[in-house]
Amino acid sequence: MMSRALKSSRVIRYDNISDVHTNHPRTKSIFKGLRESFKPGPELAALDMIMIHGDFFDSPVGMGSDTTQDFDTWAKEFLTNCKRHDVIVRILEGTPSHDWWQSYRFVFLNELMQIGCDVRYFDTLSIEYIERLDLHVLYVPDEYRPTPEETLAEVKDLMAARGLTQVDIASMHGVFDFQLPPNVKGHKHDSSEYLKLVRYAIHIGHHHIKNKYKHIFAQGSFDRLSHNEEGAKGKVRTTIYTGSGEVEWEFIENKLATKYLTIDCVDLDIQAAIDKAGAVAATLAEGFIRLSAYTDSPIFSNMVQFTMFWPHIVWSKHPVERPGEAPQEFDVFDDEEDFSAPITISKDNVLSLLMPRITSRATSVEMIKMVEEAIKELA
């Protein structure tokens, strides 16, 4: 029988995306980038696995919607190509208010069309052993428990039950403590704890700006979704050399990402702003441009001119204060993300959300058990 040390002495290569938000209300051409990023050929064939770390969808999708049709067409191609090149696909549930458990459709289409791709979807805390790769993978969906501390405790319990002191890879959705300033409220996972529990690589979705800390990589959103994330978008390719334990990270840009641009028009008159913005708009087939100017600039009262000249662009205002004026408060994070948003209540978490309050108010153990059973039946 081959030992783990000998079996593990190999190179494992896989791609990571998250926060795709395919039915986003503004960014409409996301599937173009997905099709280009995972097209058949030598690059796809060189991969062992593709991982989607949550928020593939932006909101609930109707069966008759364009997004459903676009998804089904793309997913069939994607899964077929992965089958052809023997690439594993793993998908994590993201924020419930975005994904709504719709990513199961990958599995559904794979079975319905008899594609035969090795694809699995995880919507609960899980540890999977992928025998082909000799890897233990931890999956932690967003909002799994009311607090990150409770989630961490269950992670440790699950690992202990499996006889593990470490897993090899973690797929997570949420935020770590290093991703947010201390004064920003939110459910922050303890990076120091997870770094000890995961041997090679931790991938986390939810925050749309890519970020890396030790062997944690937040790959950011796959496409641009707002003006606060105008940097490069795309995917992260991870290569693990299991013999040495070395891990390499490569960011691969989605060059078809929608353009969100900010043009500095401070101190410009209307005509100068039109000339400057127009030179940029003329280079784009579509996109979003916001004009940055002083709050009392006449540019903002003449926005209709930009829309008339370049109707293929969505124009918006970005007012700034004049020097010496009191600064206005603003959110430094992407407007698609709300780190203090309430937990989404579902049949899977309603019991854990209610039991602490029930326990604190119940008068006996019998009463607690009776209420717990009643909730289980209703859920």
C-alpha positions as CSV (number, residue, x, y, z in Angstrom):
1,M,0.0,0.0,0.0
2,M,1.4,3.4,-1.0
3,S,2.2,5.6,2.0
4,R,0.8,9.1,2.2
5,A,4.2,10.7,2.1
6,L,5.1,8.9,-1.2
7,K,1.6,9.4,-2.7
8,S,1.7,13.1,-1.8
9,S,5.0,13.8,-3.5
10,R,3.4,15.5,-6.5
11,V,2.2,18.8,-7.9
12,I,-1.4,19.9,-7.6
13,R,-2.7,22.8,-9.6
14,Y,-6.1,24.4,-9.3
15,D,-8.0,27.6,-10.1
16,N,-10.1,29.6,-7.7
17,I,-12.9,32.1,-8.2
18,S,-15.6,33.6,-6.0
19,D,-18.1,36.4,-5.9
20,V,-19.1,36.0,-9.5
21,H,-22.6,37.5,-9.0
22,T,-23.8,36.3,-12.4
23,N,-27.2,38.0,-12.3
24,H,-25.8,41.3,-11.1
25,P,-28.1,44.3,-11.7
26,R,-25.4,46.4,-13.4
27,T,-22.6,44.1,-14.7
28,K,-24.3,42.1,-17.4
29,S,-21.5,40.4,-19.4
30,I,-19.9,38.1,-16.7
31,F,-20.4,34.9,-18.7
32,K,-18.1,36.2,-21.4
33,G,-15.2,36.3,-18.9
34,L,-16.1,32.9,-17.5
35,R,-16.2,31.3,-21.0
36,E,-12.8,32.8,-21.8
37,S,-11.2,31.9,-18.4
38,F,-12.2,28.3,-18.6
39,K,-12.1,27.5,-22.3
40,P,-11.0,24.1,-23.4
41,G,-7.3,23.6,-24.2
42,P,-3.9,22.9,-22.7
43,E,-4.3,25.4,-19.9
44,L,-7.5,23.8,-18.7
45,A,-6.1,20.3,-19.2
46,A,-3.1,21.3,-16.9
47,L,-5.5,21.8,-13.9
48,D,-6.5,19.2,-11.4
49,M,-9.4,21.1,-10.0
50,I,-11.5,24.3,-10.2
51,M,-13.0,25.7,-6.9
52,I,-15.8,28.3,-6.7
53,H,-15.8,29.8,-3.2
54,G,-19.3,31.2,-3.0
55,D,-21.6,33.9,-4.3
56,F,-21.8,32.5,-7.9
57,F,-25.2,34.2,-8.0
58,D,-26.2,37.7,-6.9
59,S,-29.9,37.0,-6.0
60,P,-32.7,34.5,-6.6
61,V,-33.0,33.7,-10.3
62,G,-36.3,32.9,-12.1
63,M,-36.6,29.9,-14.4
64,G,-37.5,32.1,-17.3
65,S,-34.8,34.7,-16.7
66,D,-32.0,35.4,-19.1
67,T,-29.5,34.5,-16.4
68,T,-30.9,31.0,-16.1
69,Q,-30.6,30.4,-19.8
70,D,-27.1,31.9,-19.9
71,F,-26.1,29.8,-16.9
72,D,-27.4,26.6,-18.3
73,T,-25.7,27.1,-21.6
74,W,-22.4,28.1,-20.0
75,A,-22.5,25.4,-17.2
76,K,-23.1,22.6,-19.8
77,E,-20.0,23.8,-21.7
78,F,-18.0,24.3,-18.5
79,L,-18.8,20.9,-17.0
80,T,-18.3,19.1,-20.4
81,N,-14.9,20.7,-20.8
82,C,-13.9,19.8,-17.3
83,K,-15.0,16.2,-17.9
84,R,-13.1,16.1,-21.1
85,H,-9.9,17.3,-19.4
86,D,-10.5,15.3,-16.2
87,V,-10.8,18.4,-14.0
88,I,-12.5,18.2,-10.6
89,V,-15.1,20.9,-9.8
90,R,-16.0,21.9,-6.2
91,I,-18.5,24.6,-5.3
92,L,-19.2,26.3,-2.0
93,E,-22.4,28.0,-0.9
94,G,-21.8,31.7,-0.3
95,T,-23.9,34.3,1.4
96,P,-27.5,33.0,1.5
97,S,-29.0,36.3,0.5
98,H,-26.9,36.1,-2.7
99,D,-26.6,32.4,-3.6
100,W,-29.9,31.1,-2.2
101,W,-28.6,27.5,-2.6
102,Q,-28.9,27.9,-6.4
103,S,-25.4,26.6,-7.1
104,Y,-26.7,23.1,-6.7
105,R,-27.8,23.5,-10.3
106,F,-24.3,22.6,-11.3
107,V,-24.8,19.1,-9.9
108,F,-28.4,19.0,-11.2
109,L,-27.3,19.7,-14.8
110,N,-24.4,17.4,-14.6
111,E,-26.7,14.5,-13.7
112,L,-29.6,15.5,-15.9
113,M,-27.4,15.8,-19.0
114,Q,-25.3,12.8,-18.0
115,I,-22.1,14.8,-18.4
116,G,-20.1,12.7,-15.9
117,C,-18.0,15.6,-14.5
118,D,-16.6,15.1,-11.0
119,V,-18.5,18.0,-9.4
120,R,-19.7,18.4,-5.8
121,Y,-21.5,21.3,-4.1
122,F,-21.3,22.0,-0.3
123,D,-23.8,24.1,1.6
124,T,-22.9,23.0,5.1
125,L,-19.7,22.6,7.2
126,S,-17.9,19.6,5.7
127,I,-14.6,17.9,5.3
128,E,-14.0,16.0,2.1
129,Y,-11.2,13.6,1.3
130,I,-10.5,13.8,-2.4
131,E,-8.7,10.5,-3.0
132,R,-7.4,11.3,-6.5
133,L,-5.5,14.3,-5.1
134,D,-4.9,12.8,-1.6
135,L,-6.2,16.0,-0.1
136,H,-8.5,16.7,2.9
137,V,-10.6,19.8,2.1
138,L,-12.5,21.9,4.6
139,Y,-15.7,23.7,3.4
140,V,-17.1,26.6,5.5
141,P,-20.1,28.4,4.0
142,D,-21.0,31.9,5.0
143,E,-23.2,32.5,8.0
144,Y,-22.9,28.9,9.1
145,R,-23.4,29.8,12.7
146,P,-24.4,33.0,14.4
147,T,-20.8,33.8,15.4
148,P,-17.4,32.9,14.0
149,E,-16.4,31.5,17.4
150,E,-19.2,28.9,17.2
151,T,-18.2,28.0,13.6
152,L,-14.6,27.6,14.6
153,A,-15.6,25.3,17.5
154,E,-17.6,23.1,15.1
155,V,-14.7,23.0,12.7
156,K,-12.4,21.7,15.4
157,D,-15.0,19.2,16.5
158,L,-15.4,17.9,13.0
159,M,-11.7,17.6,12.5
160,A,-11.3,15.7,15.8
161,A,-14.1,13.4,14.7
162,R,-12.3,12.7,11.5
163,G,-9.0,12.2,13.4
164,L,-7.3,15.2,11.8
165,T,-5.1,17.8,13.3
166,Q,-4.9,19.6,9.9
167,V,-6.7,19.7,6.6
168,D,-4.8,20.5,3.4
169,I,-7.1,23.1,1.8
170,A,-9.9,25.3,3.1
171,S,-12.7,26.8,1.0
172,M,-14.5,29.5,2.9
173,H,-16.9,32.4,2.4
174,G,-16.8,35.3,4.8
175,V,-14.1,37.7,6.1
176,F,-11.0,37.3,8.2
177,D,-9.9,39.7,10.9
178,F,-7.1,41.1,8.7
179,Q,-9.4,42.1,5.9
180,L,-11.4,44.7,7.9
181,P,-10.4,47.6,10.2
182,P,-10.9,46.9,13.9
183,N,-13.8,49.5,14.0
184,V,-15.8,47.8,11.3
185,K,-18.4,45.5,12.6
186,G,-18.8,42.1,11.0
187,H,-18.4,38.3,11.5
188,K,-14.7,38.1,11.4
189,H,-13.0,34.7,11.3
190,D,-9.8,34.3,13.4
191,S,-7.0,34.1,10.9
192,S,-4.4,32.8,13.4
193,E,-6.6,29.8,14.3
194,Y,-7.4,28.8,10.7
195,L,-3.7,29.2,9.7
196,K,-2.9,26.5,12.2
197,L,-5.7,24.2,11.1
198,V,-4.9,24.3,7.3
199,R,-1.6,23.0,5.9
200,Y,-1.3,24.5,2.4
201,A,-3.9,27.0,1.3
202,I,-7.0,28.8,2.6
203,H,-9.3,30.5,0.0
204,I,-12.0,32.8,1.1
205,G,-14.7,34.7,-0.8
206,H,-17.0,37.6,0.1
207,H,-14.7,40.6,0.2
208,H,-14.5,41.8,-3.5
209,I,-10.9,43.1,-3.3
210,K,-8.2,40.6,-3.6
211,N,-5.9,40.2,-0.6
212,K,-3.3,37.8,0.7
213,Y,-2.0,37.0,4.2
214,K,0.4,34.1,4.7
215,H,-1.3,31.1,3.2
216,I,-4.8,32.8,3.1
217,F,-5.8,34.2,-0.3
218,A,-9.0,36.2,-0.9
219,Q,-9.2,36.2,-4.7
220,G,-11.8,39.0,-4.8
221,S,-14.7,39.2,-7.2
222,F,-14.3,37.7,-10.7
223,D,-15.6,40.7,-12.5
224,R,-16.0,44.4,-11.5
225,L,-19.3,45.2,-9.8
226,S,-18.9,48.8,-8.7
227,H,-16.7,51.8,-8.8
228,N,-15.0,51.0,-5.5
229,E,-13.3,47.9,-7.1
230,E,-11.7,49.3,-10.2
231,G,-8.5,47.2,-10.0
232,A,-7.8,44.0,-11.9
233,K,-10.3,41.2,-11.5
234,G,-10.0,37.5,-12.3
235,K,-9.0,34.2,-10.7
236,V,-6.2,32.8,-8.6
237,R,-4.2,29.7,-9.7
238,T,-2.7,27.8,-6.8
239,T,0.1,25.3,-7.2
240,I,1.0,23.0,-4.3
241,Y,4.2,21.0,-4.3
242,T,3.3,18.4,-1.7
243,G,6.8,17.0,-1.4
244,S,8.3,20.2,-0.2
245,G,5.1,21.9,1.1
246,E,5.7,24.9,-1.1
247,V,2.7,26.8,-2.4
248,E,2.7,29.2,-5.4
249,W,0.0,31.8,-6.1
250,E,-0.7,33.3,-9.5
251,F,-3.3,36.0,-10.2
252,I,-4.8,35.7,-13.7
253,E,-6.7,38.7,-14.9
254,N,-10.1,38.6,-16.4
255,K,-9.4,41.0,-19.2
256,L,-13.1,41.0,-20.3
257,A,-14.2,42.4,-16.9
258,T,-16.6,45.3,-17.2
259,K,-15.0,48.7,-17.0
260,Y,-15.8,50.9,-14.0
261,L,-13.7,54.1,-14.3
262,T,-13.4,57.4,-12.4
263,I,-12.4,60.5,-14.2
264,D,-10.9,63.4,-12.3
265,C,-12.7,66.6,-13.5
266,V,-11.8,68.8,-10.5
267,D,-11.3,72.4,-11.6
268,L,-12.5,71.6,-15.2
269,D,-15.3,73.5,-16.9
270,I,-18.0,71.7,-18.8
271,Q,-16.3,71.7,-22.1
272,A,-13.0,70.5,-20.7
273,A,-14.8,67.7,-18.8
274,I,-16.7,66.6,-21.9
275,D,-13.4,66.5,-23.9
276,K,-11.6,64.5,-21.2
277,A,-14.4,62.1,-20.5
278,G,-15.3,61.7,-24.1
279,A,-11.8,60.6,-25.0
280,V,-12.2,57.7,-22.6
281,A,-15.8,56.9,-23.5
282,A,-14.9,56.6,-27.1
283,T,-12.5,53.7,-26.4
284,L,-15.2,51.6,-24.6
285,A,-17.9,49.4,-26.1
286,E,-19.8,49.6,-22.8
287,G,-19.0,50.5,-19.2
288,F,-19.5,52.8,-16.2
289,I,-17.9,56.1,-15.8
290,R,-18.2,58.5,-12.8
291,L,-17.1,62.1,-12.9
292,S,-15.2,63.4,-9.9
293,A,-15.6,67.1,-9.2
294,Y,-16.4,69.6,-6.4
295,T,-19.8,69.3,-4.9
296,D,-21.0,72.6,-6.4
297,S,-19.5,71.9,-9.9
298,P,-21.8,72.8,-12.8
299,I,-20.7,69.5,-14.4
300,F,-23.2,67.7,-12.1
301,S,-26.1,69.8,-13.3
302,N,-25.2,69.0,-16.9
303,M,-24.9,65.2,-16.7
304,V,-27.5,64.8,-19.4
305,Q,-25.0,66.0,-22.0
306,F,-22.7,63.0,-21.3
307,T,-25.6,60.6,-21.6
308,M,-26.6,62.2,-24.9
309,F,-23.2,62.1,-26.4
310,W,-22.3,58.6,-25.2
311,P,-25.5,56.6,-24.4
312,H,-23.6,53.3,-24.3
313,I,-21.9,54.5,-21.0
314,V,-23.6,54.6,-17.6
315,W,-22.6,58.0,-16.1
316,S,-22.6,59.0,-12.4
317,K,-21.4,61.6,-10.1
318,H,-18.5,61.5,-7.5
319,P,-18.6,64.7,-5.5
320,V,-15.5,65.7,-3.5
321,E,-15.1,68.5,-1.0
322,R,-13.1,71.7,-1.7
323,P,-9.9,72.1,0.3
324,G,-10.7,73.3,3.8
325,E,-14.3,71.9,3.8
326,A,-15.3,69.4,6.4
327,P,-15.0,65.9,5.0
328,Q,-18.1,63.9,4.6
329,E,-18.3,60.4,6.0
330,F,-18.2,57.6,3.4
331,D,-17.9,53.9,3.2
332,V,-14.5,52.7,2.1
333,F,-15.8,49.3,1.1
334,D,-17.6,48.1,-1.9
335,D,-21.3,48.9,-1.9
336,E,-22.1,45.3,-2.8
337,E,-20.9,44.2,0.6
338,D,-22.5,44.7,4.0
339,F,-20.2,43.3,6.7
340,S,-22.7,44.0,9.4
341,A,-25.7,42.5,7.6
342,P,-28.0,40.3,9.7
343,I,-27.8,36.5,9.4
344,T,-30.2,35.0,6.8
345,I,-32.6,32.7,8.6
346,S,-33.2,29.3,7.0
347,K,-34.4,25.9,8.0
348,D,-30.8,24.9,8.5
349,N,-29.9,27.5,11.0
350,V,-33.1,28.6,12.7
351,L,-32.6,26.1,15.6
352,S,-29.1,27.3,16.4
353,L,-30.3,30.9,16.3
354,L,-33.2,30.4,18.7
355,M,-31.8,27.8,21.2
356,P,-29.6,30.3,23.1
357,R,-32.6,32.5,23.9
358,I,-34.8,29.5,24.6
359,T,-32.3,28.0,27.0
360,S,-31.9,31.3,28.9
361,R,-35.7,31.6,29.4
362,A,-36.9,28.0,29.8
363,T,-37.7,26.8,33.3
364,S,-36.7,23.2,32.9
365,V,-34.7,20.8,30.7
366,E,-38.0,19.1,29.7
367,M,-39.3,22.4,28.4
368,I,-36.1,23.0,26.4
369,K,-36.4,19.6,24.8
370,M,-40.0,20.0,24.0
371,V,-39.5,23.4,22.3
372,E,-36.4,22.1,20.4
373,E,-38.4,19.2,19.0
374,A,-41.3,21.5,18.0
375,I,-38.8,23.8,16.1
376,K,-37.3,20.8,14.3
377,E,-40.8,19.6,13.1
378,L,-41.7,23.1,11.9
379,A,-38.3,23.6,10.1
